[in-house]
Amino acid sequence: MKDFTNKTVVITGAGSGIGRALAEEFAKLGANLALNDIETDALNETIKLLPSNTKIFTQTFDVSNADAMFNFAKECKNHFGEIDIVINNAGVSSGKLSVEAIDLALFKWVMDINFWGVVYGSKAFLPYLKTRSEASIVNISSIFGFMGIGFQAPYCSSKFAVRGFSESLAVELHNTSIHVMCVHPAGVKTNIANKSRGGNEADKQEFNKLLIADPNEIALKIIKGIKRKNQRLRVGKGATVVDWLNRFKPFHIANFIQQKALKYREKQLAKK
């Protein structure tokens, strides 16, 4: 897909971070936008950033609600007539907690949004995407869909699951008009740490220091990946290197990357 003019792009979690950046960049390209977020105020802030002539349809709901997602798909189809691209972006974190300490309800909350939200979004829109001569499903995983790190078991588990689901779906749809891409961002400036339900404020601030990549730069790379029909896309500083190194030193690379990221962040702050 090379031209996004009047194409309809569905984006979940569009109230901030990568979702908001994707909405901004697709709007510049003349796309119609079907946007979701769980927070109405955040979604409205995104809308304010878009060109006034952008055709927009929005619904506020939790992507872990299957009925709400399938209704959203139906309403998007009714509103725009056709659906061309679906980006399952909404995601959350549990905060810094050990497997021993974490409440199972919190673990389930992360899996329901990060994994089941992707499954629901993909299944709900598939019938409409199949009618198009060219379409894309884009699922946002993480660099932690390649590597497990301590005290983030729910998040890592969910992102590994997104990767597995996306790769299976890509194989199933290989000879169809639907392109499937799984995106693995590293260190992107988002609100995911601030909105986590577990851990403490100090842990959130520490994690925020690792988030240095510009969401709009990431969004542009995702759009380029759609154009090129990439199936796996690593974005953000060091994402590709981390993926490869983790294949050889899976139990050592996480700590090394964390220390490198902190030093890089300190250098960036010193330049300001």
C-alpha positions as CSV (number, residue, x, y, z in Angstrom):
1,M,0.0,0.0,0.0
2,K,1.7,3.2,-1.2
3,D,-1.1,5.8,-1.1
4,F,-3.1,6.4,2.1
5,T,-5.4,9.1,0.7
6,N,-9.0,8.3,1.8
7,K,-7.9,5.0,3.2
8,T,-9.5,4.2,6.5
9,V,-7.1,3.5,9.3
10,V,-8.2,2.1,12.7
11,I,-6.0,2.8,15.7
12,T,-6.5,1.6,19.2
13,G,-4.9,3.4,22.1
14,A,-4.9,6.7,20.1
15,G,-5.0,9.0,23.1
16,S,-1.2,9.1,23.6
17,G,2.2,7.8,22.6
18,I,2.5,5.8,19.4
19,G,-1.2,5.7,18.9
20,R,-1.5,9.5,18.9
21,A,1.6,9.8,16.7
22,L,0.2,7.4,14.2
23,A,-3.1,9.4,14.0
24,E,-1.1,12.6,13.4
25,E,1.0,11.1,10.6
26,F,-1.8,9.3,8.8
27,A,-3.9,12.4,9.0
28,K,-1.1,14.3,7.2
29,L,-1.3,11.6,4.5
30,G,-5.0,12.2,3.9
31,A,-6.3,9.0,5.6
32,N,-9.7,8.7,7.4
33,L,-9.2,7.8,11.0
34,A,-11.2,5.5,13.3
35,L,-9.8,6.1,16.8
36,N,-10.2,4.4,20.1
37,D,-8.9,5.0,23.6
38,I,-10.2,4.2,27.1
39,E,-9.9,7.9,28.1
40,T,-12.2,10.3,26.4
41,D,-10.1,13.4,27.4
42,A,-6.9,11.9,25.9
43,L,-8.7,11.0,22.7
44,N,-10.1,14.5,22.4
45,E,-6.6,15.9,22.9
46,T,-5.4,13.8,19.9
47,I,-8.3,15.0,17.8
48,K,-7.3,18.6,18.5
49,L,-3.9,17.9,17.0
50,L,-5.3,16.7,13.7
51,P,-6.0,18.8,10.6
52,S,-9.5,20.2,10.6
53,N,-10.4,18.4,7.4
54,T,-9.6,15.0,8.7
55,K,-12.5,12.5,8.6
56,I,-12.7,11.0,12.1
57,F,-14.8,8.4,13.9
58,T,-14.2,7.7,17.6
59,Q,-15.3,5.4,20.3
60,T,-14.2,5.2,23.9
61,F,-13.9,1.7,25.4
62,D,-11.6,-0.9,26.9
63,V,-10.1,-3.1,24.2
64,S,-10.3,-6.1,26.5
65,N,-14.1,-6.0,26.1
66,A,-14.8,-8.3,23.1
67,D,-18.3,-7.1,22.6
68,A,-17.2,-3.5,22.5
69,M,-14.5,-4.2,20.0
70,F,-16.8,-6.1,17.6
71,N,-19.3,-3.3,17.9
72,F,-16.5,-0.8,17.1
73,A,-15.6,-2.7,14.0
74,K,-19.3,-2.8,12.8
75,E,-19.7,1.0,13.5
76,C,-16.4,1.8,11.7
77,K,-17.6,-0.1,8.7
78,N,-21.0,1.6,8.8
79,H,-19.4,5.0,9.1
80,F,-16.7,4.8,6.5
81,G,-17.9,2.0,4.2
82,E,-14.5,0.3,4.0
83,I,-11.6,-0.5,6.4
84,D,-8.1,-0.7,5.0
85,I,-5.7,-0.8,8.0
86,V,-6.1,-1.9,11.6
87,I,-3.4,-1.0,14.1
88,N,-3.8,-2.8,17.5
89,N,-1.7,-0.5,19.6
90,A,-3.4,-0.1,23.0
91,G,-1.3,-1.5,25.8
92,V,-0.5,-1.3,29.6
93,S,2.1,-2.4,32.1
94,S,1.8,-3.9,35.6
95,G,4.7,-1.9,37.0
96,K,7.8,-3.3,38.6
97,L,6.6,-6.4,40.4
98,S,8.0,-9.9,40.9
99,V,6.0,-13.0,39.9
100,E,5.9,-14.0,43.5
101,A,4.4,-10.6,44.6
102,I,2.1,-9.8,41.8
103,D,-1.6,-10.3,42.2
104,L,-3.1,-12.6,39.6
105,A,-5.9,-10.1,38.9
106,L,-3.2,-7.6,37.9
107,F,-1.5,-10.1,35.7
108,K,-4.8,-10.9,34.0
109,W,-5.5,-7.2,33.5
110,V,-2.3,-6.8,31.5
111,M,-2.9,-9.9,29.4
112,D,-6.5,-9.0,28.7
113,I,-5.5,-5.6,27.2
114,N,-2.2,-6.3,25.7
115,F,-2.9,-9.7,24.2
116,W,-6.7,-10.2,24.0
117,G,-7.2,-6.7,22.8
118,V,-5.0,-7.6,19.8
119,V,-6.8,-10.8,19.2
120,Y,-10.2,-9.1,19.4
121,G,-9.1,-6.3,17.2
122,S,-7.7,-8.6,14.5
123,K,-10.8,-10.9,14.5
124,A,-13.4,-8.1,14.6
125,F,-12.0,-6.4,11.5
126,L,-10.8,-9.4,9.5
127,P,-14.2,-9.8,7.6
128,Y,-14.0,-6.2,6.4
129,L,-10.3,-6.3,5.5
130,K,-10.9,-9.4,3.4
131,T,-13.1,-7.4,1.0
132,R,-10.3,-5.0,0.1
133,S,-7.8,-5.6,-2.7
134,E,-5.0,-4.5,-0.3
135,A,-5.2,-4.3,3.5
136,S,-3.0,-4.4,6.6
137,I,-3.1,-5.6,10.3
138,V,-0.4,-4.1,12.4
139,N,0.0,-5.4,16.0
140,I,2.2,-3.6,18.4
141,S,4.4,-5.9,20.5
142,S,7.7,-4.7,22.1
143,I,11.4,-5.4,22.2
144,F,10.3,-7.4,25.3
145,G,8.4,-9.6,22.9
146,F,11.9,-11.0,22.1
147,M,13.4,-11.0,25.6
148,G,12.1,-11.6,29.1
149,I,13.3,-9.2,31.8
150,G,12.9,-9.4,35.6
151,F,9.9,-7.9,37.4
152,Q,7.9,-7.5,34.1
153,A,6.6,-11.0,33.6
154,P,3.0,-9.9,32.7
155,Y,4.2,-7.3,30.2
156,C,6.8,-9.7,28.6
157,S,4.3,-12.6,28.5
158,S,1.7,-10.4,26.8
159,K,4.2,-9.1,24.2
160,F,5.6,-12.6,23.5
161,A,2.0,-13.7,23.0
162,V,1.3,-10.8,20.6
163,R,4.3,-11.8,18.6
164,G,3.2,-15.5,18.4
165,F,-0.3,-14.6,17.4
166,S,0.8,-12.1,14.7
167,E,3.3,-14.5,13.2
168,S,0.7,-17.3,13.1
169,L,-1.8,-15.0,11.5
170,A,0.7,-13.8,9.0
171,V,1.3,-17.4,7.8
172,E,-2.5,-18.0,7.6
173,L,-3.0,-14.8,5.5
174,H,0.2,-15.1,3.4
175,N,-1.6,-15.8,0.1
176,T,-4.4,-13.3,0.7
177,S,-4.7,-9.5,0.2
178,I,-4.1,-8.9,3.9
179,H,-0.6,-8.0,5.1
180,V,0.2,-8.7,8.8
181,M,3.1,-6.9,10.6
182,C,4.2,-7.2,14.2
183,V,6.1,-4.1,15.5
184,H,8.7,-4.3,18.3
185,P,9.4,-0.8,19.6
186,A,12.2,-0.1,22.1
187,G,12.3,2.8,24.5
188,V,9.5,5.0,23.1
189,K,8.3,8.0,25.0
190,T,4.8,7.0,26.1
191,N,2.6,7.1,29.2
192,I,2.7,3.3,29.8
193,A,4.8,3.5,33.0
194,N,2.8,6.4,34.5
195,K,-0.5,4.4,33.9
196,S,0.7,1.1,35.3
197,R,-1.3,-0.2,38.2
198,G,1.6,-1.8,40.1
199,G,5.0,-0.8,41.4
200,N,5.8,2.5,43.1
201,E,6.4,6.1,41.9
202,A,10.2,5.7,42.1
203,D,10.1,2.6,39.8
204,K,7.9,4.5,37.3
205,Q,10.4,7.4,37.2
206,E,13.3,5.0,36.7
207,F,11.5,3.2,33.8
208,N,10.6,6.6,32.2
209,K,14.3,7.3,32.0
210,L,14.6,4.5,29.5
211,L,11.9,5.9,27.2
212,I,13.7,8.2,24.8
213,A,12.5,7.5,21.3
214,D,10.2,10.1,19.6
215,P,6.7,8.5,19.0
216,N,6.3,10.4,15.7
217,E,9.6,9.0,14.4
218,I,8.4,5.5,15.3
219,A,5.0,6.2,13.6
220,L,6.8,7.2,10.4
221,K,8.8,3.9,10.5
222,I,5.6,1.9,11.0
223,I,4.0,3.6,8.0
224,K,7.1,2.8,5.9
225,G,6.8,-0.8,7.1
226,I,3.2,-1.0,5.9
227,K,4.3,0.4,2.5
228,R,7.1,-2.2,2.3
229,K,4.9,-5.0,3.7
230,N,7.3,-5.9,6.4
231,Q,6.2,-8.8,8.6
232,R,8.5,-8.0,11.6
233,L,9.5,-4.4,12.3
234,R,12.1,-3.4,15.0
235,V,12.0,0.3,15.8
236,G,13.7,2.5,18.4
237,K,17.3,2.8,19.5
238,G,19.0,-0.6,19.6
239,A,15.9,-2.7,18.9
240,T,17.6,-4.8,16.1
241,V,20.8,-5.2,18.1
242,V,18.9,-6.3,21.2
243,D,17.0,-8.9,19.2
244,W,20.2,-10.4,17.8
245,L,22.3,-10.3,20.9
246,N,19.5,-11.8,22.9
247,R,19.6,-14.9,20.7
248,F,23.2,-15.6,22.0
249,K,23.1,-14.2,25.6
250,P,19.4,-14.4,26.7
251,F,20.1,-14.1,30.4
252,H,22.7,-11.4,30.3
253,I,21.5,-8.9,27.7
254,A,18.6,-7.4,29.7
255,N,20.8,-5.9,32.5
256,F,23.3,-4.7,29.9
257,I,20.7,-2.9,27.9
258,Q,19.2,-1.3,30.9
259,Q,22.6,0.1,32.0
260,K,23.3,1.3,28.5
261,A,19.9,3.0,28.2
262,L,20.4,4.8,31.5
263,K,23.8,6.1,30.5
264,Y,22.4,7.3,27.1
265,R,19.6,9.1,28.9
266,E,22.1,10.8,31.2
267,K,24.1,12.0,28.2
268,Q,21.0,13.4,26.5
269,L,20.0,15.3,29.6
270,A,23.5,16.7,29.9
271,K,23.3,18.2,26.4
272,K,20.1,20.2,27.2
